[in-house]
Amino acid sequence: MDIMLILVGILVGGLSGFFGIGGGTVSVPILLYLGFDIKEAIGISVFQMLISSYVGSLIHRKKQTYTASDIKFFGIGGIAGAIVGSYLVKILNSSVLEWLFLSLVLFTLIKLFLSNPAPTHGEVVNRPLYSAIGGGIGIFSGMLGIGGSILMTPILVSFLGFPLKKASAVGLFFVMFTSISSFITLSYFGMMNFHAGAFMALGSVGGIFVGIWLMNIMKVTHYKTFLVIFYIIIFLMTANKLILG
C-alpha cells in the first residue's frame, strides 16, 4: 500500500502543479477506491496538499507568476473558513460530505466550461472581497478535504478578471493556507492518518515540478480544454462511486 500511495502522490502532484489544485479532487476519489473511508481520505488528502501546495507556491514565486501582496488576503480568509469546515467534518454524516463533494465538482465544471480563458476586463483588486471569498471557499476546503482552488480558479477568471494560468497559480497559493488550517484541525480531532499522508506527500513533491513546467509551456486555449476534461473525469469518477457504490 505504501508504494501505491507514493505512485498516487506522483500523479496527484503532477496534476496539482498543472491544474493549480491542491489535489483533493483527485486523491479523495482514488483513496475511496483504495478502501479508505471518506473522512480518512480527507485527512490523507490534506496532508498531501500541505506539502505539494507549499512546494508549488515556491516555484510560482520564483517564476514571478504573481506577487503575494494582495492575494495573501484570499489565504487569510481561507484559514478561518477551513477551521469551520474541518469542524463540520466531525459532526456531519459521511454521505453528506460525499454528495457535497460531487456537487462542488459539478458546479466548477460548469463555471470552467462557460469561462473565457482570456480576461474580458481588468483584474479586480479588493482586499476585503478577497478575504470574504477565501473564507467561503475555505469552509468547503475544510469540509471536503480539497484545497479550494477548484472553486477559486473559476471565480477569479469569471468574476475578477484574472488570466486563467495566473488564476491557477493563485489557487495553488490559496491551497497552502487552507491546508495548514485543515491539517491542524483534523489532527486535533484525531482524523489524520500521518503514515499514509506522508507517503502520498513524498510522491507529490516530484510530480508538482513536472506539472508546473507543462502548464507554463502550454497554450492557454489548450490549457482550458484540459481543465474541462479533467473536471469531467473527476465528476464521473465520484458520481460512479456514490451511485453504484
C-alpha positions in Angstrom: 0.0 0.0 0.0 2.9 2.4 0.7 4.2 2.1 -2.8 0.7 2.6 -4.2 0.4 5.8 -2.1 3.7 7.1 -3.5 2.5 6.5 -7.0 -0.8 8.1 -6.4 1.2 11.1 -4.9 3.2 11.4 -8.0 0.1 11.5 -10.1 -1.7 13.9 -7.8 1.4 16.2 -7.5 1.7 16.4 -11.3 -2.0 17.3 -11.7 -1.7 19.7 -8.8 1.1 21.6 -10.5 -0.5 21.5 -13.9 -4.1 22.5 -12.9 -3.2 24.6 -9.8 -5.2 22.4 -7.5 -4.4 21.0 -4.1 -5.1 17.5 -5.3 -8.1 16.6 -3.2 -10.3 16.5 -6.3 -8.1 13.6 -7.5 -6.9 12.0 -4.3 -10.2 11.7 -2.4 -11.9 9.6 -5.1 -8.8 7.5 -5.6 -8.4 6.9 -1.9 -12.1 5.9 -1.7 -11.4 3.3 -4.4 -8.4 2.0 -2.4 -10.6 1.3 0.6 -10.2 4.4 2.8 -13.5 5.8 4.1 -14.4 9.4 3.2 -13.1 11.0 6.5 -9.8 9.2 6.4 -9.4 10.1 2.7 -10.0 13.7 3.6 -7.2 13.6 6.2 -4.7 12.0 3.9 -5.6 14.4 1.1 -5.0 17.4 3.4 -1.6 16.1 4.4 -0.5 15.7 0.8 -1.9 19.2 -0.1 0.0 20.8 2.7 3.3 19.7 1.2 2.6 19.9 -2.5 1.0 23.4 -2.3 4.0 24.8 -0.4 6.4 23.4 -2.9 4.3 24.6 -5.8 3.9 28.1 -4.4 7.7 28.4 -4.0 8.1 27.5 -7.7 5.5 30.1 -8.8 7.0 32.8 -6.6 10.4 32.1 -8.2 8.9 32.3 -11.7 7.1 35.6 -10.6 3.7 34.2 -11.7 2.1 36.5 -9.1 3.0 38.7 -6.1 1.7 37.9 -2.7 0.9 41.4 -1.6 -2.8 41.3 -2.4 -3.6 37.7 -2.9 -2.5 36.8 0.6 -5.9 38.0 1.7 -7.5 35.1 0.0 -5.4 32.9 2.2 -6.2 34.9 5.4 -9.9 34.3 4.8 -9.3 30.7 3.8 -7.6 29.9 7.2 -10.7 31.0 9.1 -13.1 29.2 6.7 -11.1 26.0 6.8 -11.3 25.8 10.6 -15.0 26.0 10.4 -15.2 23.4 7.6 -12.9 21.0 9.4 -15.1 21.1 12.5 -18.2 20.3 10.3 -16.4 17.1 9.1 -16.6 15.9 12.7 -20.4 16.4 13.0 -21.7 15.7 9.5 -22.7 12.3 8.1 -20.2 10.8 5.6 -22.8 10.6 2.8 -23.5 14.3 3.2 -19.8 15.1 2.6 -19.7 12.8 -0.4 -22.7 14.5 -2.1 -21.3 17.9 -1.3 -18.1 16.9 -3.0 -19.9 15.8 -6.1 -22.0 19.0 -6.2 -18.8 21.1 -5.9 -17.2 19.4 -8.8 -20.3 19.8 -11.0 -20.5 23.5 -10.2 -16.9 24.0 -11.0 -17.2 22.1 -14.3 -20.0 24.3 -15.5 -18.2 27.5 -14.5 -15.0 26.5 -16.2 -16.8 25.5 -19.4 -18.5 28.9 -19.6 -15.5 30.9 -18.7 -13.3 32.8 -21.1 -9.6 31.8 -20.7 -8.6 35.4 -21.7 -9.8 38.1 -19.3 -12.6 40.3 -20.6 -11.9 43.1 -18.1 -9.1 44.3 -15.7 -8.3 42.4 -12.5 -10.5 43.4 -9.6 -8.3 44.4 -6.6 -10.3 44.4 -3.4 -8.7 43.0 -0.3 -11.9 42.7 1.9 -13.6 40.9 -1.0 -10.6 38.6 -1.4 -10.9 37.7 2.3 -14.6 37.1 2.0 -14.2 34.8 -1.0 -11.3 33.0 0.7 -13.4 32.4 3.8 -16.3 31.0 1.9 -14.1 28.6 -0.1 -12.2 27.7 3.0 -15.3 26.3 4.6 -15.7 23.9 1.6 -12.0 23.1 1.8 -12.1 22.1 5.4 -15.3 20.0 5.0 -14.3 18.1 1.8 -10.5 17.8 2.1 -9.9 19.8 -1.0 -7.6 22.8 -1.3 -10.4 25.0 -2.7 -8.8 26.0 -6.0 -11.4 24.1 -8.0 -13.8 26.9 -6.8 -11.1 29.6 -6.6 -10.0 29.4 -10.2 -13.4 29.8 -11.9 -14.3 32.7 -9.6 -11.0 34.5 -10.3 -11.5 34.0 -14.1 -15.2 34.6 -14.4 -15.8 37.4 -11.9 -12.4 39.0 -11.0 -10.7 39.2 -14.4 -7.7 37.0 -13.7 -6.0 35.3 -16.7 -6.6 31.5 -16.5 -3.0 30.4 -15.8 -2.5 33.1 -13.1 -5.7 32.1 -11.5 -4.5 28.5 -11.4 -1.3 29.7 -9.7 -3.2 31.8 -7.2 -5.4 28.8 -6.5 -2.4 26.7 -5.5 -1.2 29.5 -3.3 -4.6 29.6 -1.6 -4.4 25.9 -1.0 -1.3 26.4 1.1 -3.3 28.4 3.6 -6.3 26.2 3.9 -4.2 23.1 4.1 -2.3 24.4 7.1 -5.6 25.2 8.9 -7.3 21.9 8.0 -4.2 19.9 8.9 -4.0 21.3 12.4 -7.8 21.0 13.0 -8.1 17.4 11.6 -5.0 16.4 13.6 -6.6 17.8 16.8 -9.7 15.8 16.2 -7.7 12.6 15.6 -8.7 12.3 12.0 -5.2 12.4 10.4 -3.5 9.2 9.0 0.1 10.5 9.2 1.6 7.4 7.8 -0.5 7.3 4.6 -0.4 11.1 4.2 3.4 11.2 4.4 3.9 8.6 1.6 1.4 10.5 -0.6 3.1 13.8 0.1 6.5 12.3 -0.7 5.4 11.3 -4.2 3.6 14.6 -4.9 6.8 16.6 -4.4 8.3 15.1 -7.5 5.2 15.3 -9.6 4.5 19.0 -8.9 7.7 20.2 -10.7 6.6 18.4 -13.9 3.1 19.7 -13.7 4.0 23.4 -13.4 6.5 23.0 -16.2 3.8 21.6 -18.5 1.4 24.4 -17.6 3.9 27.1 -18.4 4.6 25.8 -21.9 1.0 25.1 -23.0 -1.2 27.5 -24.9 -4.0 28.9 -22.8 -6.8 27.7 -25.0 -5.4 24.1 -24.9 -5.0 24.5 -21.2 -8.6 25.4 -20.6 -9.6 22.3 -22.7 -7.5 20.1 -20.4 -9.1 21.7 -17.3 -12.6 20.9 -18.5 -11.7 17.4 -19.4 -10.1 16.9 -16.1 -13.2 18.0 -14.1 -15.4 15.8 -16.3 -13.3 12.8 -15.3 -13.4 13.7 -11.6 -17.1 14.2 -11.7 -17.7 10.8 -13.4 -15.4 9.0 -11.0 -17.1 10.5 -7.9 -20.6 10.0 -9.3 -19.9 6.4 -10.1 -18.6 5.7 -6.6 -21.6 7.3 -4.9 -24.3 6.0 -7.1 -23.1 2.5 -7.8 -21.1 2.1 -4.5 
